[in-house]
């Protein structure tokens, strides 16, 4: 993030919860993609592969920001985010 903004309400704790939620959604999406793999000879393989790689790239970006904020993958914290999202 090259631009900056001084957040008044959206503190690091809320940012981490938001990012964990996005990471969870991204991993669910990745799981869905991996559940339906396509053969390299399939006409839609390139699109499937692109979706797979893009999803992994976005997940990496989210995880990098989350970890820079001091986020950990503590099971209790993850449960709180997942339980609130349902």
TORKEKE-719629 format. One record per atom (N, C-alpha, C): chain; atom name; x, y, z. Coordinates in nm, 3 decimals, m for minus. Layout:
# residues N
+-------+------+---------+---------+---------+
: chain : name :      c1 :      c2 :      c3 :
+-------+------+---------+---------+---------+
:     A :   CA :       X :       Y :       Z :
...
+-------+------+---------+---------+---------+
END
This chain:
# residues 86
+-------+------+---------+---------+---------+
: chain : name :      c1 :      c2 :      c3 :
+-------+------+---------+---------+---------+
:     A :    N :   0.085 :  m0.117 :   0.000 :
:     A :   CA :   0.000 :   0.000 :   0.000 :
:     A :    C :   0.089 :   0.123 :   0.000 :
:     A :    N :   0.099 :   0.188 :  m0.112 :
:     A :   CA :   0.186 :   0.304 :  m0.122 :
:     A :    C :   0.117 :   0.429 :  m0.066 :
:     A :    N :  m0.013 :   0.435 :  m0.075 :
:     A :   CA :  m0.087 :   0.547 :  m0.018 :
:     A :    C :  m0.104 :   0.524 :   0.131 :
:     A :    N :  m0.122 :   0.632 :   0.206 :
:     A :   CA :  m0.142 :   0.615 :   0.349 :
:     A :    C :  m0.262 :   0.697 :   0.395 :
:     A :    N :  m0.315 :   0.657 :   0.507 :
:     A :   CA :  m0.429 :   0.723 :   0.567 :
:     A :    C :  m0.424 :   0.694 :   0.715 :
:     A :    N :  m0.453 :   0.794 :   0.798 :
:     A :   CA :  m0.453 :   0.774 :   0.941 :
:     A :    C :  m0.593 :   0.732 :   0.984 :
:     A :    N :  m0.608 :   0.603 :   1.013 :
:     A :   CA :  m0.737 :   0.550 :   1.054 :
:     A :    C :  m0.766 :   0.591 :   1.198 :
:     A :    N :  m0.887 :   0.638 :   1.222 :
:     A :   CA :  m0.929 :   0.680 :   1.356 :
:     A :    C :  m1.005 :   0.568 :   1.427 :
:     A :    N :  m1.087 :   0.495 :   1.353 :
:     A :   CA :  m1.173 :   0.393 :   1.414 :
:     A :    C :  m1.129 :   0.251 :   1.379 :
:     A :    N :  m1.079 :   0.234 :   1.260 :
:     A :   CA :  m1.043 :   0.103 :   1.209 :
:     A :    C :  m0.901 :   0.070 :   1.256 :
:     A :    N :  m0.891 :   0.028 :   1.383 :
:     A :   CA :  m0.760 :   0.003 :   1.443 :
:     A :    C :  m0.703 :  m0.131 :   1.396 :
:     A :    N :  m0.581 :  m0.161 :   1.441 :
:     A :   CA :  m0.513 :  m0.282 :   1.396 :
:     A :    C :  m0.590 :  m0.410 :   1.433 :
:     A :    N :  m0.656 :  m0.408 :   1.548 :
:     A :   CA :  m0.734 :  m0.524 :   1.589 :
:     A :    C :  m0.847 :  m0.551 :   1.490 :
:     A :    N :  m0.918 :  m0.447 :   1.451 :
:     A :   CA :  m1.026 :  m0.462 :   1.354 :
:     A :    C :  m0.972 :  m0.499 :   1.216 :
:     A :    N :  m0.859 :  m0.441 :   1.179 :
:     A :   CA :  m0.798 :  m0.475 :   1.051 :
:     A :    C :  m0.762 :  m0.623 :   1.047 :
:     A :    N :  m0.707 :  m0.675 :   1.156 :
:     A :   CA :  m0.670 :  m0.816 :   1.160 :
:     A :    C :  m0.793 :  m0.905 :   1.150 :
:     A :    N :  m0.901 :  m0.868 :   1.218 :
:     A :   CA :  m1.024 :  m0.947 :   1.207 :
:     A :    C :  m1.076 :  m0.946 :   1.063 :
:     A :    N :  m1.075 :  m0.829 :   1.002 :
:     A :   CA :  m1.120 :  m0.817 :   0.864 :
:     A :    C :  m1.034 :  m0.904 :   0.772 :
:     A :    N :  m0.902 :  m0.894 :   0.790 :
:     A :   CA :  m0.811 :  m0.971 :   0.705 :
:     A :    C :  m0.828 :  m1.121 :   0.726 :
:     A :    N :  m0.847 :  m1.164 :   0.852 :
:     A :   CA :  m0.870 :  m1.306 :   0.877 :
:     A :    C :  m0.996 :  m1.354 :   0.806 :
:     A :    N :  m1.099 :  m1.272 :   0.808 :
:     A :   CA :  m1.223 :  m1.306 :   0.740 :
:     A :    C :  m1.199 :  m1.319 :   0.589 :
:     A :    N :  m1.123 :  m1.227 :   0.532 :
:     A :   CA :  m1.092 :  m1.232 :   0.389 :
:     A :    C :  m1.004 :  m1.353 :   0.355 :
:     A :    N :  m0.911 :  m1.384 :   0.444 :
:     A :   CA :  m0.824 :  m1.500 :   0.424 :
:     A :    C :  m0.909 :  m1.628 :   0.427 :
:     A :    N :  m1.000 :  m1.634 :   0.524 :
:     A :   CA :  m1.089 :  m1.750 :   0.533 :
:     A :    C :  m1.171 :  m1.767 :   0.404 :
:     A :    N :  m1.232 :  m1.657 :   0.359 :
:     A :   CA :  m1.311 :  m1.662 :   0.235 :
:     A :    C :  m1.225 :  m1.704 :   0.116 :
:     A :    N :  m1.102 :  m1.652 :   0.110 :
:     A :   CA :  m1.012 :  m1.687 :   0.002 :
:     A :    C :  m0.972 :  m1.834 :   0.005 :
:     A :    N :  m0.951 :  m1.887 :   0.125 :
:     A :   CA :  m0.915 :  m2.028 :   0.136 :
:     A :    C :  m1.033 :  m2.118 :   0.100 :
:     A :    N :  m1.154 :  m2.076 :   0.136 :
:     A :   CA :  m1.273 :  m2.153 :   0.096 :
:     A :    C :  m1.283 :  m2.153 :  m0.056 :
:     A :    N :  m1.263 :  m2.038 :  m0.118 :
:     A :   CA :  m1.267 :  m2.028 :  m0.263 :
:     A :    C :  m1.159 :  m2.116 :  m0.328 :
:     A :    N :  m1.039 :  m2.112 :  m0.272 :
:     A :   CA :  m0.929 :  m2.194 :  m0.324 :
:     A :    C :  m0.966 :  m2.342 :  m0.312 :
:     A :    N :  m1.024 :  m2.381 :  m0.200 :
:     A :   CA :  m1.066 :  m2.519 :  m0.180 :
:     A :    C :  m1.168 :  m2.559 :  m0.286 :
:     A :    N :  m1.263 :  m2.471 :  m0.315 :
:     A :   CA :  m1.363 :  m2.500 :  m0.418 :
:     A :    C :  m1.298 :  m2.519 :  m0.555 :
:     A :    N :  m1.202 :  m2.435 :  m0.585 :
:     A :   CA :  m1.131 :  m2.447 :  m0.714 :
:     A :    C :  m1.058 :  m2.581 :  m0.722 :
:     A :    N :  m0.993 :  m2.618 :  m0.612 :
:     A :   CA :  m0.915 :  m2.742 :  m0.610 :
:     A :    C :  m1.003 :  m2.867 :  m0.610 :
:     A :    N :  m1.128 :  m2.853 :  m0.567 :
:     A :   CA :  m1.219 :  m2.967 :  m0.568 :
:     A :    C :  m1.259 :  m3.007 :  m0.710 :
:     A :    N :  m1.247 :  m2.914 :  m0.802 :
:     A :   CA :  m1.289 :  m2.941 :  m0.940 :
:     A :    C :  m1.173 :  m2.917 :  m1.037 :
:     A :    N :  m1.065 :  m2.993 :  m1.021 :
:     A :   CA :  m0.951 :  m2.972 :  m1.111 :
:     A :    C :  m0.986 :  m3.013 :  m1.254 :
:     A :    N :  m0.924 :  m2.945 :  m1.346 :
:     A :   CA :  m0.945 :  m2.977 :  m1.487 :
:     A :    C :  m0.819 :  m3.040 :  m1.544 :
:     A :    N :  m0.840 :  m3.130 :  m1.634 :
:     A :   CA :  m0.730 :  m3.192 :  m1.706 :
:     A :    C :  m0.664 :  m3.085 :  m1.795 :
:     A :    N :  m0.533 :  m3.085 :  m1.806 :
:     A :   CA :  m0.466 :  m2.986 :  m1.891 :
:     A :    C :  m0.516 :  m2.984 :  m2.035 :
:     A :    N :  m0.577 :  m3.090 :  m2.079 :
:     A :   CA :  m0.629 :  m3.096 :  m2.216 :
:     A :    C :  m0.770 :  m3.036 :  m2.228 :
:     A :    N :  m0.832 :  m3.009 :  m2.115 :
:     A :   CA :  m0.968 :  m2.954 :  m2.115 :
:     A :    C :  m0.966 :  m2.813 :  m2.173 :
:     A :    N :  m1.067 :  m2.775 :  m2.254 :
:     A :   CA :  m1.068 :  m2.641 :  m2.315 :
:     A :    C :  m1.070 :  m2.525 :  m2.214 :
:     A :    N :  m1.121 :  m2.549 :  m2.094 :
:     A :   CA :  m1.128 :  m2.444 :  m1.992 :
:     A :    C :  m1.013 :  m2.449 :  m1.892 :
:     A :    N :  m0.915 :  m2.534 :  m1.920 :
:     A :   CA :  m0.804 :  m2.550 :  m1.825 :
:     A :    C :  m0.731 :  m2.419 :  m1.798 :
:     A :    N :  m0.702 :  m2.343 :  m1.900 :
:     A :   CA :  m0.626 :  m2.219 :  m1.881 :
:     A :    C :  m0.701 :  m2.122 :  m1.789 :
:     A :    N :  m0.833 :  m2.112 :  m1.804 :
:     A :   CA :  m0.914 :  m2.026 :  m1.716 :
:     A :    C :  m0.912 :  m2.079 :  m1.573 :
:     A :    N :  m0.924 :  m2.211 :  m1.558 :
:     A :   CA :  m0.920 :  m2.272 :  m1.426 :
:     A :    C :  m0.785 :  m2.244 :  m1.359 :
:     A :    N :  m0.679 :  m2.264 :  m1.434 :
:     A :   CA :  m0.543 :  m2.242 :  m1.381 :
:     A :    C :  m0.523 :  m2.095 :  m1.344 :
:     A :    N :  m0.575 :  m2.003 :  m1.426 :
:     A :   CA :  m0.566 :  m1.860 :  m1.398 :
:     A :    C :  m0.638 :  m1.827 :  m1.267 :
:     A :    N :  m0.759 :  m1.881 :  m1.250 :
:     A :   CA :  m0.834 :  m1.856 :  m1.126 :
:     A :    C :  m0.758 :  m1.909 :  m1.005 :
:     A :    N :  m0.700 :  m2.025 :  m1.020 :
:     A :   CA :  m0.621 :  m2.085 :  m0.913 :
:     A :    C :  m0.504 :  m1.995 :  m0.875 :
:     A :    N :  m0.427 :  m1.952 :  m0.973 :
:     A :   CA :  m0.309 :  m1.869 :  m0.946 :
:     A :    C :  m0.347 :  m1.731 :  m0.892 :
:     A :    N :  m0.452 :  m1.672 :  m0.944 :
:     A :   CA :  m0.497 :  m1.541 :  m0.895 :
:     A :    C :  m0.543 :  m1.551 :  m0.750 :
:     A :    N :  m0.616 :  m1.656 :  m0.718 :
:     A :   CA :  m0.663 :  m1.675 :  m0.581 :
:     A :    C :  m0.545 :  m1.689 :  m0.486 :
:     A :    N :  m0.445 :  m1.767 :  m0.526 :
:     A :   CA :  m0.327 :  m1.786 :  m0.442 :
:     A :    C :  m0.251 :  m1.655 :  m0.424 :
:     A :    N :  m0.245 :  m1.575 :  m0.530 :
:     A :   CA :  m0.175 :  m1.446 :  m0.523 :
:     A :    C :  m0.246 :  m1.351 :  m0.425 :
:     A :    N :  m0.377 :  m1.344 :  m0.434 :
:     A :   CA :  m0.454 :  m1.258 :  m0.344 :
:     A :    C :  m0.440 :  m1.306 :  m0.200 :
:     A :    N :  m0.446 :  m1.436 :  m0.179 :
:     A :   CA :  m0.429 :  m1.490 :  m0.044 :
:     A :    C :  m0.293 :  m1.453 :   0.013 :
:     A :    N :  m0.190 :  m1.462 :  m0.068 :
:     A :   CA :  m0.055 :  m1.427 :  m0.020 :
:     A :    C :  m0.049 :  m1.280 :   0.020 :
:     A :    N :  m0.109 :  m1.194 :  m0.060 :
:     A :   CA :  m0.111 :  m1.050 :  m0.027 :
:     A :    C :  m0.184 :  m1.026 :   0.104 :
:     A :    N :  m0.299 :  m1.088 :   0.122 :
:     A :   CA :  m0.376 :  m1.072 :   0.246 :
:     A :    C :  m0.296 :  m1.122 :   0.366 :
:     A :    N :  m0.234 :  m1.238 :   0.350 :
:     A :   CA :  m0.156 :  m1.296 :   0.460 :
:     A :    C :  m0.036 :  m1.210 :   0.495 :
:     A :    N :   0.030 :  m1.155 :   0.395 :
:     A :   CA :   0.145 :  m1.068 :   0.420 :
:     A :    C :   0.105 :  m0.945 :   0.501 :
:     A :    N :  m0.006 :  m0.881 :   0.464 :
:     A :   CA :  m0.053 :  m0.763 :   0.538 :
:     A :    C :  m0.092 :  m0.804 :   0.680 :
:     A :    N :  m0.164 :  m0.915 :   0.692 :
:     A :   CA :  m0.208 :  m0.965 :   0.823 :
:     A :    C :  m0.087 :  m0.990 :   0.914 :
:     A :    N :   0.013 :  m1.056 :   0.861 :
:     A :   CA :   0.132 :  m1.087 :   0.941 :
:     A :    C :   0.211 :  m0.962 :   0.975 :
:     A :    N :   0.215 :  m0.863 :   0.886 :
:     A :   CA :   0.285 :  m0.737 :   0.916 :
:     A :    C :   0.216 :  m0.662 :   1.029 :
:     A :    N :   0.086 :  m0.683 :   1.044 :
:     A :   CA :   0.012 :  m0.621 :   1.154 :
:     A :    C :   0.028 :  m0.700 :   1.285 :
:     A :    N :   0.107 :  m0.806 :   1.279 :
:     A :   CA :   0.131 :  m0.887 :   1.398 :
:     A :    C :   0.031 :  m0.999 :   1.414 :
:     A :    N :  m0.046 :  m1.026 :   1.310 :
:     A :   CA :  m0.146 :  m1.131 :   1.317 :
:     A :    C :  m0.084 :  m1.269 :   1.323 :
:     A :    N :  m0.148 :  m1.354 :   1.401 :
:     A :   CA :  m0.106 :  m1.494 :   1.411 :
:     A :    C :  m0.224 :  m1.580 :   1.370 :
:     A :    N :  m0.199 :  m1.705 :   1.353 :
:     A :   CA :  m0.306 :  m1.795 :   1.314 :
:     A :    C :  m0.351 :  m1.875 :   1.436 :
:     A :    N :  m0.377 :  m1.800 :   1.544 :
:     A :   CA :  m0.426 :  m1.856 :   1.669 :
:     A :    C :  m0.566 :  m1.913 :   1.647 :
:     A :    N :  m0.585 :  m2.037 :   1.686 :
:     A :   CA :  m0.711 :  m2.106 :   1.660 :
:     A :    C :  m0.831 :  m2.034 :   1.723 :
:     A :    N :  m0.814 :  m1.981 :   1.842 :
:     A :   CA :  m0.926 :  m1.912 :   1.908 :
:     A :    C :  m0.964 :  m1.785 :   1.830 :
:     A :    N :  m0.865 :  m1.711 :   1.785 :
:     A :   CA :  m0.893 :  m1.589 :   1.707 :
:     A :    C :  m0.961 :  m1.624 :   1.575 :
:     A :    N :  m0.918 :  m1.731 :   1.512 :
:     A :   CA :  m0.979 :  m1.775 :   1.387 :
:     A :    C :  m1.123 :  m1.818 :   1.411 :
:     A :    N :  m1.146 :  m1.892 :   1.518 :
:     A :   CA :  m1.283 :  m1.935 :   1.551 :
:     A :    C :  m1.375 :  m1.815 :   1.570 :
:     A :    N :  m1.326 :  m1.712 :   1.638 :
:     A :   CA :  m1.408 :  m1.592 :   1.660 :
:     A :    C :  m1.450 :  m1.529 :   1.529 :
:     A :    N :  m1.359 :  m1.521 :   1.436 :
:     A :   CA :  m1.388 :  m1.460 :   1.306 :
:     A :    C :  m1.486 :  m1.547 :   1.227 :
:     A :    N :  m1.461 :  m1.677 :   1.225 :
:     A :   CA :  m1.546 :  m1.769 :   1.149 :
:     A :    C :  m1.687 :  m1.774 :   1.209 :
:     A :    N :  m1.696 :  m1.782 :   1.340 :
:     A :   CA :  m1.827 :  m1.791 :   1.406 :
:     A :    C :  m1.908 :  m1.663 :   1.385 :
:     A :    N :  m1.844 :  m1.549 :   1.378 :
:     A :   CA :  m1.914 :  m1.423 :   1.356 :
:     A :    C :  m1.956 :  m1.407 :   1.211 :
:     A :    N :  m1.888 :  m1.475 :   1.119 :
:     A :   CA :  m1.920 :  m1.462 :   0.977 :
:     A :    C :  m2.040 :  m1.547 :   0.937 :
:     A :    N :  m2.072 :  m1.647 :   1.017 :
:     A :   CA :  m2.181 :  m1.739 :   0.981 :
:     A :    C :  m2.315 :  m1.690 :   1.028 :
+-------+------+---------+---------+---------+
END
